[in-house]
Amino acid sequence: MRYATLIALMALLPLGAAPAAAHATLDRSDPPVGSTVATAPSALTLTFTQNLEPAFSTIEVRDERGARVDTGKAQVDPGNRRLLRVGLRGLSPGRYSVRWRVLSVDTHKTEGNFAFRVGR
């Protein structure tokens, strides 16, 4: 009886191993997540694992007081639709928080946040 149960379970394993629907996850950022950069960047660039829908993909960058320091609407790069960029105002030394929300071309929404520092 145990042998028959083991054979039945092994036959079902491929069904449980089917890949889940993919979502656009953050692959890398510039400045990097959690980094300290010596020079204030003029833009923040996020690269995702899937192409993005420009109308529904956003980035907000805030200083330690909670004031927005990005220059407005984030833009998906027309030559690389996995890349989302927003300009930054002249950043002073300090900690900055980033919050992003994206919609991938497969209609899945993802969001996340991280921080980086300028200066020491």
N, C-alpha and C positions, 0 to 999 in steps of 0.2 A: 504494500500500500504506500509506503513512504517513497519508494522509487517512482511510482506513477505520479505522485504529487510533485516531486522534484522535476520530472519531465514536463509536467503541465506548467509549472512556474517558469521554467527556462524558456518555454515556448512563448510566454507572455512578455519576457524581458524586452524584446525589441519594441513592443508597443509602448512601454513606459519610458523608453529612451528617446522618443521623438523630440526633436528640437522645439523649444518654445518660440513663439513669435518674437522676432528681434525688435528691440527698441533702440532709438538713437541715444547712446550713452556717451558721456564725455570721455574722449580719448586722451586729449592733452590741452594745455592752455599756455598762453604766453601773456603775462608772466606765469610761470608754473604754479600749480596749486601749492599753497603753504610756503612759498618761497619768500626770500627777502632779496629785493633788487636794489642796487646802489643808485641807479638812475631812474627817475620817474618815467614810466612808459607813456607814449602818446595815444596808445590804443590797447585794448584788451582783445585777444583773439582766442576763440574756443574752437577746437576741432572735435567733431563727433564721429561716431562709427557708421552713420547713415546720412543720406541727403536730407536736408531740412526744407520745410515749407516756410518761405520768408515771411509771410503775413502773420504767422503764429509763433515766431521764435523771438525771444527777448532776452536782454541782459540788463541788469541794474548793478551799478557799482556805487557803494556808499562809503563815506569816511567814518571815522570813529564816533562822530556826533550823529550819524544817520543821514547826513545831507548827501544827495546824489551828486556824483562827480563825473558821471558819464555825459557825453554830449547829446544824447537823445536816442533815437531809434537805432537798434542794432541792424546790421546789414548782412545778408548771406552773400558770400562771394560768388559772382556769376560763373567764374571759372572753376570753382570747387564748392559745390553746394553742401559740403559737410562742414564748411568753415563759416563761423559767425563772428562778426567783429563789431565793436563799438569804440568810438573815440573817447578819450579821457581828457578832462581839463587838467591844467598844470597841477600835478599832485605834490603835496608837501610830504615830508617824512611822516610816517605813521602807518597804521593798519587800515586795510581796505577790505570790505566784504563784497563778494560777488554773488548774485543770485541769478540763475538762468532758468528759463523754461523754453522748451522746444517742442515742435511737432514734426515728426519725421514723415517722409513721403508715404510711409505705410500706415499713416494716421495714428500712430501711438504718441502720446504725450509723455515727456519725462521732464524732471526738474531737479535742481540741486543747488548747492552753495558751497563756497570755500572762501578762504581769505589769503591775502598776500600782504607783504610789508614793503614800504619804500624807505630806504635808509637803514639805520641800525636797529 
